[in-house]
């Protein structure tokens, strides 16, 4: 099966500093495309979208250069989503211009999840930076938790000329089986034509040691109903997803959850939409 993994990370703690890995020592080792191939146990993506791995901010552009080097060796790395601080400053604009010098960079991400200020993504500088991304023809990846979705909606409202990708379906609380008000917020986000959604990392939002496909089904189905198969992308969130699942199990689960789709809709979800959203060849 030909498929694009629209959400993978690569990192090497021997080259870059990732403070967050201190909380997950089981992941604190190099993870490269070769490691992914060894761990997939069968289904390996034909193309991959690299998502910034949250190294320290001063190393962000070096991370892009490192991924460019990996992509020269492994052409499956088709696009890069880079880190860029959103503050609307001249420095912000300069960072965006520096990223545009790297042809594989298709967008940027500045994490909203983990921020203690509930209005973080509505700060004027943040909004201005996201607008600058749109003006530079770079998309913005929204990584937030479900409780932050109301303010994410307000951010999207203020940036009509920026394309957005919602990571991990907005990180619903699958572990607790909580559907609302996540469903309402997803419906609202789906009403904006410039927003698409990744069905990625659902397993890490569930019980890591005992999730079943049935736990994920209500969230998968609602995202599908809201966005439709033309605005959904498959992703793994490897290697973070290893906290809850092997690559093979998540890929097979996603195929099971998508079993009722037509062949064309399945192709859209697993491959074609990523081609369009990330402007791949």
N, C-alpha and C positions, 0 to 999 in steps of 0.2 A: 504494500500500500504506500503510495506517494503521499507524504504529509510534511507540513511545515510546523515546527515547534516555535510558536511565537513568543515564548518566554523562557529563556535559559540564561543562567549565569555561569561565568567562569571566573575563577580566582586562584591566586597563589600567594599565601601568606608569607612566603619567602621573598616576594617581590614588592608587595603592597601591604598596607596596614588596614585591617578591617576590625575596628573596635567591637562590633556586634558579634563577631565570632567567639569572643570570650564567653558568651552565654550558651554557645553550642560547640563545645570542644570536639564533639563527634564529627563536625563538619570542617574543623580547622586543619585542613591539608589542601594541597593543590587539587583543583578540579578543572580539567581541561577537556577539549573535545575527545581526546583519546580515552580519558577516564569515562566520559559519557558512553562511548561505544562499548567499553568493557562492561558497563553496568546495565545497559539496556536489555541484555539477554534476548535479543531478537529484533524488536521494532526500533529502528533507528531513524531519526528524521532525515529527510532529503535536504532540508534547509532549516536554518536556525536564526532567530532574532536574539541578539545578545542584549540583555538589560543590565544597566550599571549595577555593580555589586556592592555599592556603599563602602568603598574604601575612603580613607580620609580625604577631605575636600581638596587639599593641596595636590593630591595625586590623581585627580579626576581626569585631566587631559592626558596624563601618562597612561592611564588605564585604557583610554581610547586608542592610543598608539600601540599598546600591547595587543589589544584585540585586532587591530589592523594587521599586526604581524602574524597572529594566529590565523586570521582569515586568508592571508597569503599562502598559508600551508594547507588550510582546510576551507575550500570554497563554499562549503555549506553555510558558513557564517555570512549571511546575506545582508544584514543590516545591524546597526548599533543604535541603542537608546542610551545616551550619555547623561551623566550627572551635570546639572548646571544650577547654580544657586539662583532662585527667583527673588530678586529684590528691586528690580526696575532701575538699577543704577547704570552708570556708564560702564562699570565693570561687568555687569550682567550682559549688556549689549556686546561688549568686547568678547566675553566668553562664547556667546552665541556665534559671533563671527568666526572665532577660532575653530569652533566645532564644524562650521560649514565648510572649512577647508578639508575636511575628511569626508569623502564622497559616501562612505557607508553610513554615516550618521543621518538618521531619518527623524530623530526626535530627541527629547530630553525628559528627564525625570528628576523631581525634587520631592522626596517622600513627604506625604502629609501624615501618614500613620506615625504614631510615636510622638507627635508634637503635643506638648502640654497645653498650649494655647488653643482653645477650641476654635478661635477665629483666625488661626494661622494662615489658612489659604485665602482669606479675605483681606489680609493686610494690603494696603494700596500698592506696595512694592511688589508683592507676590503677583497680584493681578496684572500689574504692568509688565512683569517679566513674562508671564504666560501669553500676554498679548504680543510681546516682542517675538515669541516663538512662532506665533501664527504669521506675523509679518515676514519672518524669515523662512516661511514654508517648512517649519519643523512642527511635528505633532507633539503633544504633551501627554505623557502617561500619568494617569491618576492612580496612585497607590494609597489607599485609605482603608479604614475599617468602617463597618456598617454605620456606627454611630456618628461618623463624620460626613455621611452622605448629604444631609441637608445643606451644609455649607459648601460642599463640592458642587451641588446643584446651583447654588448662588454664584459660584466661581464660573461655571460654564455659561450661565446667563450673561455674565459680564464680558465674555470672550467669544463672541459669535463667529469670529474669523479664525479661530484656532481649532484644529482637529484634535480630538481627545480619544484616548484609549483607556477604558476602565479596567485596571488590572484586577484579576482574581474575583470578578463579579462583585466587587465592592466588599469583599471579605465578610460575608454573612456569618452569623453565629450558628454554624451547623452543629457544633458540639452540644449546644443547648436545645437544638431544634427550633430556634426562634426564627420565624418567617417575617413577622411584621414588627416595625414598619419598613423593613428592608424591601419588601415587594413593592410598596407604594413608591419608594424612592427610586427603585430600578425603573418602574414605569415612567416616572418623571424624566429621568436621565435619557431613557430611550426615546422620549418625545423630541429631543434635540438631534437633528440630522447629522451633526458633526461629531457625535459620540458613537463609538463602537465598544464592544465588551469582550474581554477574554474569559473563557471558561478554563481557568488555570488555578492551581493551588487550593482547589476545593477540599482536597484531602487533608491539608494542614489546618483547615478550619474545622474539621471534624475531630472525633476522638482518635488520637494517633494510634492507639493500641487496639482499636476494635471497630473501626468504621466499616460499613457495608455500603454497596452501591445504592441501596434503598435510602440511606441517610442523605445522599447527595441528590437524589432524584427530584425532590420538590424545588430545589434551588436551580438545578439545571433546566428543568422544564419551565420555570417561570422566566428565567433569563431568555430562553428560546422564544417563549410567547411574546415577551416584551420587545426584544431586538430583532427577532426573526433570523433565519439562518444566513442571511446576507450580511449581517452586522455582528456576527460572533466569530471568535477565533479560538482555536485549540492552542493550549500552552501547557507546559509541564511545571514550570518553576523549579526545574532541576538546578542544583542539587538540594535546595531547601526542602523540596518535597520528600526527600529521603527520611525526614523526621517522621513521616507517616506512611510512606508507600515506596515500593520499588517503581522504577520507570515502567516496567512491563505491566504491572498491575494497574497503574493509573491509565495507561494507554488502552488497555483492554476494557477497563471500566468506562472510559469515554466512548469507546466504540459501542459498548452495550447500551449506554444512555442515548446514543445517537442512532440506534438500530432502526427506528421507525422513519427516519428521514429518507427522502429520495436519494438516488445516487448523486444527482447534481447538487443537492443541498449538503450532502456529506462532503463532497469535494470542496464546496465553498467553505464550510466550517474548518476542514482540516488542511486546506491548501490555498484555495483561490482568493479568499478574503485577505489573507496575509499579503498576497501578491499585490492586491489593490491598495490596502491600507499603508503598507510600507514602501510602495512604489518600487517593487522588485521587477526584475526583467524575467 
